[in-house]
């Protein structure tokens, strides 16, 4: 993944660690479309791409409020 994309996004593992959850819980919510801070997309290879924009995630982690 290009460096810029990694810096602008947070991995499910990082988010999970910071909220005290198992990363698979976050990935499952993203796959189901029930994670309000990001999304998951199925790749042609069969794998998954998980995107959590860093700025809204940091705001949520700081305030506990979902950004608008």
Helices and strands as residue ranges (DSSP letters): H 3-8, E 9-10, H 12-19, H 23-32, E 38-42, E 48-53, H 54-63
